[in-house]
């Protein structure tokens, strides 16, 4: 049970980090992001959850969106890249501390 909770906390509840990771590689629309998260990271975020996280990331200036036809395409901002680097550093530090 504790490992299941740990996985939930570090996947679905930290969805923003996975989204920034993918958007740093290339701009995408929300549906493609959900599919790529499933393919690359092995879990599938809820549709509404993904849109809510994208909205919050946009509101906080970590991603920007542009309209391309009927789709909204999201890309990471410089502030989003800095935030992702800090998140990766945090996880590396936690792994180092726990590994002792």
C-alpha positions in Angstrom: 0.0 0.0 0.0 2.7 2.6 0.8 4.4 2.0 -2.6 1.0 2.5 -4.4 0.6 5.8 -2.6 4.2 6.8 -3.4 3.6 6.1 -7.1 0.3 8.1 -7.1 2.0 11.1 -5.4 4.9 11.1 -7.9 2.9 10.6 -11.1 -0.7 11.9 -11.2 -0.2 14.4 -8.4 3.0 15.7 -10.0 1.6 15.7 -13.5 3.0 19.2 -14.1 6.6 17.9 -14.1 5.8 15.3 -16.7 4.0 17.8 -18.9 6.9 20.3 -18.7 9.3 17.5 -19.6 7.5 16.6 -22.8 6.8 20.2 -23.8 10.5 21.0 -23.4 11.1 18.6 -26.3 8.3 19.8 -28.5 5.1 21.8 -28.4 1.9 19.6 -28.2 -1.8 19.8 -27.8 -3.5 18.3 -24.7 -4.6 15.0 -26.3 -1.1 14.3 -27.6 0.4 15.1 -24.2 -1.9 12.5 -22.5 -1.0 9.9 -25.1 2.7 10.6 -24.8 2.6 10.5 -21.0 1.0 7.1 -21.2 3.6 5.9 -23.8 6.7 7.3 -22.2 5.9 7.3 -18.4 3.4 4.4 -18.1 0.4 6.1 -16.6 -2.6 7.9 -18.2 -3.8 11.1 -16.6 -7.5 12.0 -16.7 -8.7 14.2 -19.5 -10.0 16.9 -17.2 -6.9 16.7 -15.0 -4.5 17.2 -17.9 -6.5 20.3 -19.1 -6.6 21.7 -15.5 -2.9 21.3 -15.1 -2.2 22.9 -18.5 -4.5 25.8 -17.4 -2.6 26.2 -14.1 0.8 26.0 -15.9 -0.3 28.7 -18.3 -1.7 30.9 -15.6 1.6 30.6 -13.7 3.6 31.5 -16.8 5.3 28.1 -17.1 3.7 27.2 -20.5 2.2 29.3 -23.3 -0.5 28.3 -25.7 -1.2 29.2 -29.3 -4.1 28.3 -31.5 -3.3 26.2 -34.5 -6.5 25.5 -36.4 -8.9 24.1 -33.9 -6.3 23.0 -31.5 -4.5 24.7 -28.7 -0.8 23.9 -28.8 1.3 24.3 -25.7 5.0 25.0 -25.3 7.2 25.5 -22.3 8.4 29.0 -21.4 11.9 29.8 -20.1 10.4 30.0 -16.5 8.9 26.5 -17.1 12.3 25.1 -18.1 13.9 26.6 -14.9 11.1 25.1 -12.8 11.5 21.7 -14.4 15.3 21.8 -13.7 14.6 22.6 -10.1 12.1 19.7 -9.9 14.6 17.3 -11.3 17.3 18.6 -8.9 14.8 18.0 -6.0 14.1 14.4 -7.1 17.9 13.7 -7.5 18.5 15.1 -4.0 15.7 13.0 -2.5 17.0 9.9 -4.2 20.5 10.7 -2.9 19.3 11.2 0.7 17.1 8.1 0.7 19.8 6.0 -0.9 22.1 6.5 2.1 
